[in-house]
Amino acid sequence: MQQKKTIGLIGGMSWESSAEYYRIINQEMLRRLGGVHSARSLMWSVDFDEIKQLQHAGEWDRLAEVMKDAALHLERGGADFIVLCTNTMHRLADAITSSVSIPLLHIADPTAEKITAAGIRRVGLLGTAFTMEQDFYKGRLQRQHGLDVIVPDADDRQAVHDVIYKELVLGRINPESKKAYRAIIARLVEKGAQAVILGCTEIMLLVSEEDSAVPLFDTTTIHAIAAVDHALKPD
């Protein structure tokens, strides 16, 4: 088996999770191909402080231009497809795909496929407030994959969001935040969640399977491995 495609990564949102993408992709490529193989890849990494400010100001049109510019750089650099290393910015998936001729591997799709394959239909969703509250992510899971998606209540959503932006994007792992996330996951299970999606690429830095009574679907790992699948797939 040989690598067929070059992976184009839009990273920096935050670099903490982008580094996990790079590690997982290369470890998985080595596992599959042996020797000293690693992935052919390009990364265009943005300044997350700019992204964060624009997100919280609701400047999604300006963010779309940043994402389109990143995608164009990757296409011109020789990438065969794009992996956007963040859940939240998939709000701009359509803007990205409209700006280039290469495909975007949407993070929600391989995640939903894993969940469906496990026979699960009702899932909890953790992520930024944008991901938990807006339709671009939940709606795709519901309409395209038939999943029943539930989110935490307002106070819990705010707590999840704050930990992401004030701690995890800075690489800070706080035991009290881990405890809070475990309690929020437990409340999702009480609402009927059969599993929980870690729908922010930094959350896997804080919690793992041992923190939940139901399966956790880590979008970072799922998306990164799906990138390897796509890179090795013949045209």
C-alpha positions as CSV (number, residue, x, y, z in Angstrom):
1,M,0.0,0.0,0.0
2,Q,1.3,3.5,-0.9
3,Q,0.2,6.9,0.0
4,K,-2.1,8.2,-2.7
5,K,-2.9,11.7,-1.6
6,T,-1.3,14.7,0.3
7,I,-3.3,15.9,3.3
8,G,-3.9,19.6,3.7
9,L,-4.5,20.7,7.3
10,I,-5.9,24.0,8.4
11,G,-4.6,24.3,11.9
12,G,-3.9,26.6,14.8
13,M,-7.4,26.5,16.3
14,S,-5.8,25.8,18.7
15,W,-2.3,24.6,18.0
16,E,-2.7,22.3,21.0
17,S,-5.2,20.1,19.1
18,S,-3.4,20.7,15.8
19,A,-0.4,19.0,17.2
20,E,-2.6,16.1,18.2
21,Y,-3.8,15.8,14.6
22,Y,-0.2,15.7,13.3
23,R,0.8,13.1,15.9
24,I,-2.2,10.8,15.3
25,I,-2.0,11.0,11.5
26,N,1.7,10.1,11.4
27,Q,1.4,7.4,14.0
28,E,-1.5,5.8,12.1
29,M,0.4,6.1,8.8
30,L,3.4,4.3,10.4
31,R,1.1,1.7,11.9
32,R,-0.4,0.9,8.5
33,L,2.6,1.1,6.3
34,G,5.4,0.1,8.6
35,G,9.1,1.0,8.0
36,V,9.6,4.6,8.9
37,H,6.6,5.9,6.9
38,S,4.9,9.2,7.7
39,A,2.2,11.2,6.1
40,R,2.6,13.5,3.2
41,S,0.9,16.6,4.5
42,L,0.8,20.4,4.5
43,M,-0.4,22.6,7.3
44,W,-1.6,26.2,7.1
45,S,-1.8,27.4,10.7
46,V,-3.6,30.5,11.7
47,D,-3.2,32.9,14.7
48,F,-5.9,31.7,17.1
49,D,-6.1,34.9,19.0
50,E,-7.5,36.6,15.8
51,I,-9.9,33.7,15.3
52,K,-11.1,33.8,18.8
53,Q,-11.8,37.5,18.7
54,L,-13.7,37.3,15.5
55,Q,-15.8,34.3,16.7
56,H,-16.9,36.1,19.8
57,A,-17.6,39.3,17.9
58,G,-19.8,37.3,15.5
59,E,-17.6,38.3,12.5
60,W,-18.3,35.1,10.6
61,D,-17.9,36.7,7.2
62,R,-14.4,37.8,8.0
63,L,-13.6,34.4,9.4
64,A,-14.9,32.9,6.1
65,E,-12.3,34.9,4.3
66,V,-9.5,33.6,6.6
67,M,-10.6,30.0,6.1
68,K,-10.9,30.4,2.3
69,D,-7.4,31.9,2.2
70,A,-6.0,29.0,4.2
71,A,-7.7,26.5,1.9
72,L,-6.4,28.2,-1.2
73,H,-2.8,28.1,0.2
74,L,-3.1,24.4,0.7
75,E,-4.6,23.7,-2.7
76,R,-1.8,25.8,-4.4
77,G,0.8,23.9,-2.2
78,G,-0.4,20.6,-3.6
79,A,-2.9,19.3,-1.1
80,D,-5.4,16.8,-2.5
81,F,-8.0,17.3,0.2
82,I,-8.5,19.5,3.3
83,V,-8.8,18.6,6.9
84,L,-10.1,21.5,9.1
85,C,-8.6,20.8,12.5
86,T,-11.5,22.2,14.6
87,N,-15.2,21.5,15.0
88,T,-16.4,25.0,15.5
89,M,-15.0,26.4,12.2
90,H,-17.0,23.8,10.3
91,R,-19.7,26.4,10.4
92,L,-17.8,27.7,7.4
93,A,-17.5,24.4,5.6
94,D,-19.5,25.6,2.6
95,A,-17.4,28.7,2.3
96,I,-14.2,26.6,2.2
97,T,-15.5,24.1,-0.3
98,S,-16.8,26.8,-2.6
99,S,-13.3,28.5,-2.7
100,V,-11.3,25.4,-3.9
101,S,-11.6,22.5,-6.2
102,I,-10.3,19.9,-3.7
103,P,-12.7,18.3,-1.2
104,L,-13.1,19.0,2.5
105,L,-13.3,16.0,4.8
106,H,-16.0,17.1,7.2
107,I,-15.4,16.2,10.8
108,A,-19.0,15.4,11.6
109,D,-19.3,12.7,8.9
110,P,-16.7,10.1,10.1
111,T,-17.8,10.8,13.7
112,A,-21.5,10.0,12.8
113,E,-20.4,6.9,10.9
114,K,-18.6,5.6,14.0
115,I,-21.6,6.3,16.2
116,T,-24.0,4.7,13.7
117,A,-21.8,1.6,13.4
118,A,-21.9,1.2,17.2
119,G,-25.7,1.0,17.0
120,I,-26.2,4.3,18.8
121,R,-28.8,6.9,17.9
122,R,-29.1,9.3,20.9
123,V,-25.9,11.2,21.6
124,G,-24.8,14.0,23.8
125,L,-22.7,16.8,22.3
126,L,-20.0,18.8,24.1
127,G,-18.1,21.6,22.3
128,T,-17.9,25.4,22.2
129,A,-21.1,27.3,22.6
130,F,-21.1,27.9,18.8
131,T,-21.1,24.1,18.2
132,M,-23.6,23.2,20.9
133,E,-26.1,25.9,20.2
134,Q,-26.0,26.6,16.4
135,D,-27.4,24.3,13.7
136,F,-24.4,23.8,11.4
137,Y,-23.1,20.8,13.4
138,K,-26.1,19.4,15.2
139,G,-28.2,19.8,12.0
140,R,-25.7,17.8,9.9
141,L,-25.7,15.0,12.5
142,Q,-29.5,15.0,12.6
143,R,-30.4,15.5,8.9
144,Q,-27.7,13.6,7.1
145,H,-27.0,10.8,9.7
146,G,-30.3,10.4,11.5
147,L,-28.9,11.0,15.0
148,D,-30.8,12.4,18.0
149,V,-28.5,15.0,19.5
150,I,-28.9,16.5,22.9
151,V,-26.8,19.2,24.5
152,P,-26.2,20.3,28.1
153,D,-28.4,23.0,29.8
154,A,-27.4,26.7,29.5
155,D,-25.2,26.8,32.6
156,D,-23.4,23.6,31.7
157,R,-22.9,24.9,28.1
158,Q,-21.2,28.0,29.4
159,A,-19.0,26.0,31.7
160,V,-17.9,23.7,28.9
161,H,-17.2,26.7,26.6
162,D,-15.2,28.6,29.2
163,V,-13.0,25.7,30.0
164,I,-12.2,25.3,26.3
165,Y,-11.3,29.0,25.7
166,K,-9.7,29.8,29.1
167,E,-7.8,26.6,29.7
168,L,-7.6,23.9,27.0
169,V,-6.5,26.1,24.1
170,L,-3.6,27.1,26.4
171,G,-2.8,23.5,27.2
172,R,-3.9,23.9,30.8
173,I,-5.4,20.8,32.4
174,N,-7.3,21.6,35.6
175,P,-8.4,18.7,37.8
176,E,-11.5,20.8,38.9
177,S,-12.5,21.3,35.2
178,K,-12.1,17.6,34.6
179,K,-14.4,17.0,37.6
180,A,-16.9,19.5,36.2
181,Y,-16.9,17.9,32.7
182,R,-17.5,14.4,34.3
183,A,-20.6,15.8,36.1
184,I,-21.8,17.4,32.8
185,I,-21.3,14.1,31.0
186,A,-23.3,12.3,33.7
187,R,-26.2,14.8,33.4
188,L,-26.2,14.1,29.6
189,V,-26.5,10.4,30.4
190,E,-29.4,11.1,32.7
191,K,-31.1,12.8,29.8
192,G,-30.8,9.6,27.8
193,A,-27.5,10.0,25.9
194,Q,-26.2,6.6,24.9
195,A,-22.8,8.2,24.1
196,V,-21.2,11.6,24.1
197,I,-19.4,13.4,21.2
198,L,-16.3,15.3,22.3
199,G,-17.2,18.0,19.7
200,C,-14.2,20.3,20.3
201,T,-10.8,19.1,19.3
202,E,-9.3,20.1,22.6
203,I,-11.6,18.2,24.9
204,M,-9.7,15.0,24.4
205,L,-6.9,16.6,26.3
206,L,-9.1,16.8,29.4
207,V,-11.4,13.7,29.5
208,S,-11.2,10.1,28.4
209,E,-13.3,6.9,28.5
210,E,-12.7,6.5,32.2
211,D,-14.5,9.7,32.8
212,S,-17.8,8.5,31.4
213,A,-20.4,5.8,32.0
214,V,-21.1,5.7,28.2
215,P,-18.8,5.7,25.2
216,L,-17.0,8.9,24.2
217,F,-16.4,9.7,20.6
218,D,-13.3,11.8,20.3
219,T,-13.6,13.8,17.1
220,T,-9.9,14.7,16.9
221,T,-8.8,11.0,16.7
222,I,-11.7,10.0,14.5
223,H,-11.1,12.8,12.1
224,A,-7.3,12.3,12.0
225,I,-7.7,8.6,11.2
226,A,-10.3,9.3,8.6
227,A,-7.7,11.6,7.0
228,V,-5.3,8.6,6.8
229,D,-8.1,6.5,5.3
230,H,-8.7,9.1,2.6
231,A,-5.0,9.6,1.9
232,L,-4.5,5.9,1.3
233,K,-7.7,5.4,-0.7
234,P,-7.3,5.0,-4.5
235,D,-9.0,7.6,-6.6
